[in-house]
Amino acid sequence: MNLRELLERLIWQENELYNLYKLGETFATYERPEFVETFRIIAEEELRHRKTLEGMLSGGTLKGTAVIDYLDSLSLEPMLSDERVEPESLEELILEALIREKHAYELYTKLSEILKDSLSQIFRMMASEELKHAYRLRLVYEGL
């Protein structure tokens, strides 16, 4: 996998998470209105992650960075193997989202350790936000 493929896959994953949380917003509207705002906030953060990654892709931000040397040894599976899901309930959606948040957290943490300076900080911030998403999802799940 080359750098461009990695960024494209990460963008796809962030978009899938965004769509999952927008669906969660819809489920919550009908099933548990008190959780609508939580899903809306998480969806917005996933959208911001996607835009950040798109900026890296279009701007060539990662060209010449250490990540290129480590791509094959990162052990990115299962983080990049998540496929599109179609949950049929709010509970299913949350369980799937928790798995994806864990994968995103682990991947962004690895990238933050490899990269330096501002890129490391960006991926560390994104990893931290994925961890917060998982925490919020656990609270929602416990409230079901």
Rosetta silent file (secondary structure, phi, psi, omega in degrees, C-alpha in Angstrom):
SEQUENCE: MNLRELLERLIWQENELYNLYKLGETFATYERPEFVETFRIIAEEELRHRKTLEGMLSGGTLKGTAVIDYLDSLSLEPMLSDERVEPESLEELILEALIREKHAYELYTKLSEILKDSLSQIFRMMASEELKHAYRLRLVYEGL
SCORE:     score description
SCORE:     0.000 S_00000001
   1 L     0.000  129.724  177.390    0.000    0.000    0.000 S_00000001
   2 L   -94.495  175.921 -175.287    1.394    3.375   -0.931 S_00000001
   3 H   -60.227  -43.973 -179.679    0.787    6.664    0.818 S_00000001
   4 H   -60.734  -43.263  179.324   -1.962    7.790   -1.542 S_00000001
   5 H   -63.847  -40.184  178.054   -3.842    4.506   -1.046 S_00000001
   6 H   -60.775  -49.726 -179.532   -3.509    4.825    2.727 S_00000001
   7 H   -63.311  -40.136  178.287   -4.944    8.336    2.745 S_00000001
   8 H   -62.824  -40.453  179.343   -7.747    7.356    0.371 S_00000001
   9 H   -68.494  -39.475  177.854   -8.669    4.416    2.605 S_00000001
  10 H   -64.126  -40.783  177.525   -8.584    6.601    5.723 S_00000001
  11 H   -61.803  -43.707  178.659  -10.826    9.151    4.010 S_00000001
  12 H   -60.516  -44.974 -179.216  -13.223    6.353    3.076 S_00000001
  13 H   -62.639  -43.078  178.997  -13.230    5.072    6.678 S_00000001
  14 H   -64.367  -37.943  177.881  -13.907    8.528    8.089 S_00000001
  15 H   -66.270  -38.820  176.981  -16.729    8.988    5.604 S_00000001
  16 H   -63.174  -41.889  177.489  -18.204    5.636    6.623 S_00000001
  17 H   -63.851  -42.468  176.792  -18.081    6.681   10.269 S_00000001
  18 H   -56.256  -49.592 -179.736  -19.727    9.985    9.385 S_00000001
  19 H   -62.493  -37.819  178.858  -22.529    8.134    7.569 S_00000001
  20 H   -62.408  -42.510 -179.308  -22.893    5.701   10.458 S_00000001
  21 H   -73.334  -30.452  174.318  -23.363    8.557   12.930 S_00000001
  22 H   -66.966  -37.514  174.740  -25.840   10.335   10.659 S_00000001
  23 H   -66.005  -39.716  176.501  -27.807    7.069   10.624 S_00000001
  24 H   -59.893  -38.422  176.719  -27.446    6.972   14.409 S_00000001
  25 H   -60.639  -42.631  178.943  -28.921   10.453   14.511 S_00000001
  26 H   -65.984  -48.747  177.268  -31.913    9.182   12.530 S_00000001
  27 H   -55.339  -46.912 -176.481  -32.358    6.087   14.719 S_00000001
  28 H   -64.342  -35.505  179.377  -32.112    8.233   17.834 S_00000001
  29 H   -55.426  -39.536 -177.535  -34.685   10.704   16.514 S_00000001
  30 H   -93.497  -31.063 -174.715  -37.290    7.932   16.541 S_00000001
  31 H   -99.988  -43.688 -174.734  -36.024    5.666   19.304 S_00000001
  32 L  -146.390   78.551 -175.896  -34.094    7.804   21.809 S_00000001
  33 H   -54.780  -23.619 -179.519  -34.263   11.558   21.098 S_00000001
  34 H   -68.150  -13.140 -179.419  -31.962   12.316   24.031 S_00000001
  35 H  -101.599   -2.336 -177.609  -29.058   10.847   22.027 S_00000001
  36 H   -56.929  -47.834 -176.863  -29.566   12.837   18.808 S_00000001
  37 H   -62.586  -38.414  178.504  -27.130   15.585   19.825 S_00000001
  38 H   -60.160  -47.085  179.771  -24.408   13.081   20.737 S_00000001
  39 H   -66.499  -35.824  179.513  -24.566   11.492   17.286 S_00000001
  40 H   -64.213  -45.173 -179.446  -24.645   14.897   15.602 S_00000001
  41 H   -63.642  -45.775 -179.300  -21.499   16.054   17.429 S_00000001
  42 H   -64.253  -40.769  178.483  -19.581   12.846   16.691 S_00000001
  43 H   -59.805  -42.905  179.306  -20.626   12.993   13.008 S_00000001
  44 H   -62.217  -39.065  179.245  -19.303   16.555   12.754 S_00000001
  45 H   -68.077  -37.927  177.120  -15.965   15.502   14.237 S_00000001
  46 H   -65.997  -37.078  176.960  -15.681   12.591   11.781 S_00000001
  47 H   -63.294  -41.162  177.519  -16.418   15.005    8.942 S_00000001
  48 H   -63.621  -39.753  176.637  -13.617   17.257   10.191 S_00000001
  49 H   -60.826  -45.448 -179.811  -11.255   14.246   10.268 S_00000001
  50 H   -59.495  -44.669 -179.249  -12.187   13.430    6.676 S_00000001
  51 H   -65.690  -35.948  176.595  -11.537   17.003    5.566 S_00000001
  52 H   -62.100  -46.066 -179.982   -8.181   17.032    7.363 S_00000001
  53 H   -66.911  -39.186  177.019   -7.143   13.853    5.562 S_00000001
  54 H   -62.003  -37.837  176.800   -8.410   15.178    2.225 S_00000001
  55 H   -64.156  -39.039  176.861   -6.268   18.260    2.781 S_00000001
  56 H   -63.988  -41.592 -178.648   -3.242   16.050    3.399 S_00000001
  57 H   -66.381  -48.088 -176.451   -3.966   14.124    0.217 S_00000001
  58 H   -75.686  -28.587 -177.387   -4.515   17.129   -2.011 S_00000001
  59 H   -91.770   -6.069 -179.373   -1.758   19.213   -0.443 S_00000001
  60 L    66.429   27.128 -176.020    0.896   16.529   -0.455 S_00000001
  61 L   -57.251  -34.840 -174.597    1.490   17.123    3.257 S_00000001
  62 L   -91.660   -1.086  179.597    2.892   13.648    3.879 S_00000001
  63 L   -60.924  132.343  177.310    5.325   13.548    0.948 S_00000001
  64 L    77.733   10.740  178.955    8.822   12.809    2.130 S_00000001
  65 L   -94.023  167.054 -176.650    7.763   11.887    5.670 S_00000001
  66 L   -62.985  -22.786 -175.733    8.817    8.817    7.612 S_00000001
  67 H   -58.247  -31.846 -179.325    5.401    7.189    7.203 S_00000001
  68 H   -60.874  -39.541 -178.892    6.362    6.092    3.692 S_00000001
  69 H   -69.864  -20.904 -173.340    9.182    3.964    5.067 S_00000001
  70 H  -108.673   -4.095 -173.242    6.911    2.239    7.561 S_00000001
  71 H   -52.824  -45.163 -176.544    3.693    1.614    5.628 S_00000001
  72 H   -71.236  -22.244 -177.936    4.343   -2.056    4.999 S_00000001
  73 H  -101.932    8.844 -177.141    5.316   -2.752    8.606 S_00000001
  74 L   -75.937  -16.974 -174.614    2.451   -0.875   10.266 S_00000001
  75 L    55.084   62.183 -174.678    0.143   -3.908   10.543 S_00000001
  76 L   -76.538  -14.644  177.111   -2.826   -1.858    9.422 S_00000001
  77 L   -79.362  140.665    5.293   -5.220   -4.772    9.421 S_00000001
  78 L   -88.974    6.392 -171.914   -7.924   -4.883   10.680 S_00000001
  79 L   -58.183  -32.257 -178.490   -8.028   -1.105   10.808 S_00000001
  80 L  -102.534    6.607 -177.784   -8.330   -0.693    7.060 S_00000001
  81 L  -101.326    1.103  177.591  -10.494   -3.735    6.402 S_00000001
  82 L   -61.207  133.857  179.403  -13.755   -2.408    7.846 S_00000001
  83 L  -110.859  172.273  179.258  -16.468   -2.580    5.220 S_00000001
  84 L   -63.050  138.492  178.446  -19.801   -0.811    4.863 S_00000001
  85 L  -122.162  159.231  177.025  -22.411   -1.953    7.360 S_00000001
  86 L  -133.094   77.452 -178.859  -26.164   -1.604    7.499 S_00000001
  87 L   -64.130  147.741 -178.092  -27.209   -1.836   11.147 S_00000001
  88 L  -104.675   -0.873  178.472  -30.859   -2.469   11.795 S_00000001
  89 L  -150.968  165.708  177.647  -31.041   -0.959   15.256 S_00000001
  90 H   -63.402  -38.821  179.302  -29.424    1.684   17.398 S_00000001
  91 H   -62.708  -46.793  177.392  -27.772   -1.038   19.479 S_00000001
  92 H   -59.242  -42.489 -179.318  -26.211   -2.694   16.394 S_00000001
  93 H   -60.940  -46.014 -178.476  -25.022    0.680   15.165 S_00000001
  94 H   -64.212  -43.487 -179.716  -23.311    1.500   18.455 S_00000001
  95 H   -62.462  -41.996  176.995  -21.575   -1.878   18.652 S_00000001
  96 H   -65.144  -43.498 -179.150  -20.254   -1.499   15.097 S_00000001
  97 H   -63.204  -37.216  178.353  -19.183    2.090   15.754 S_00000001
  98 H   -61.388  -41.310  178.265  -17.271    1.039   18.885 S_00000001
  99 H   -63.700  -45.739 -178.465  -15.225   -1.440   16.835 S_00000001
 100 H   -66.203  -37.492  178.221  -14.490    1.169   14.171 S_00000001
 101 H   -64.940  -39.569  177.449  -13.524    3.788   16.747 S_00000001
 102 H   -61.940  -45.946  179.402  -11.068    1.331   18.298 S_00000001
 103 H   -60.883  -45.185 -179.355   -9.547    0.645   14.886 S_00000001
 104 H   -63.709  -43.904  178.901   -9.267    4.360   14.098 S_00000001
 105 H   -57.642  -47.487 -178.075   -7.738    5.094   17.509 S_00000001
 106 H   -63.670  -42.704 -178.996   -5.100    2.383   17.061 S_00000001
 107 H   -67.005  -47.285 -179.367   -4.184    3.485   13.544 S_00000001
 108 H   -65.253  -32.906  176.169   -3.968    7.194   14.347 S_00000001
 109 H   -64.600  -44.385  178.172   -1.901    6.397   17.430 S_00000001
 110 H   -60.769  -44.685 -179.491    0.560    4.407   15.284 S_00000001
 111 H   -64.479  -37.898 -179.858    0.787    7.234   12.768 S_00000001
 112 H   -66.577  -27.723  179.199    1.336    9.802   15.526 S_00000001
 113 H   -77.394  -29.705 -178.527    4.256    7.734   16.825 S_00000001
 114 H   -81.821  -41.796 -174.773    5.915    7.516   13.402 S_00000001
 115 L   -81.296  167.980 -179.101    5.442   11.097   12.291 S_00000001
 116 L  -122.731  163.907  171.601    7.045   14.178   13.755 S_00000001
 117 H    55.880 -132.126 -171.758    6.063   17.714   14.667 S_00000001
 118 H   -66.961  -33.916  178.295    2.671   19.006   13.513 S_00000001
 119 H   -64.767  -41.145  176.850    1.703   15.817   11.652 S_00000001
 120 H   -60.573  -42.923  179.830    2.292   13.786   14.791 S_00000001
 121 H   -65.024  -39.487  179.069    0.148   16.236   16.743 S_00000001
 122 H   -62.085  -48.029 -179.540   -2.661   16.086   14.177 S_00000001
 123 H   -69.403  -31.694  175.949   -2.828   12.288   14.311 S_00000001
 124 H   -65.901  -41.842  177.994   -2.526   12.320   18.119 S_00000001
 125 H   -63.524  -43.053  179.945   -5.461   14.761   18.278 S_00000001
 126 H   -65.651  -39.132  176.730   -7.492   12.584   15.910 S_00000001
 127 H   -62.074  -42.726  179.361   -6.682    9.473   17.988 S_00000001
 128 H   -61.988  -41.242  178.680   -7.780   11.316   21.114 S_00000001
 129 H   -67.068  -36.949  177.494  -11.066   12.296   19.496 S_00000001
 130 H   -64.056  -37.692  177.414  -11.706    8.698   18.394 S_00000001
 131 H   -64.551  -41.025  176.917  -11.173    7.614   21.997 S_00000001
 132 H   -64.038  -37.801  177.553  -13.675   10.254   23.167 S_00000001
 133 H   -60.955  -44.719  179.767  -16.159    8.989   20.581 S_00000001
 134 H   -61.220  -40.402  178.892  -15.840    5.470   21.974 S_00000001
 135 H   -63.076  -46.862  178.286  -16.418    6.789   25.493 S_00000001
 136 H   -60.770  -41.254  179.894  -19.547    8.689   24.416 S_00000001
 137 H   -63.899  -38.845  177.875  -20.816    5.611   22.566 S_00000001
 138 H   -63.051  -39.921  177.519  -20.338    3.469   25.665 S_00000001
 139 H   -63.670  -41.821  177.464  -22.398    5.943   27.676 S_00000001
 140 H   -63.411  -46.356 -179.040  -25.133    5.845   25.051 S_00000001
 141 H   -59.380  -42.772  178.685  -25.016    2.050   24.938 S_00000001
 142 H   -67.015  -23.438  179.092  -25.303    1.830   28.725 S_00000001
 143 H   -84.116   -6.884 -179.278  -28.293    4.176   28.527 S_00000001
 144 L   -73.699    0.000    0.000  -30.214    1.915   26.162 S_00000001
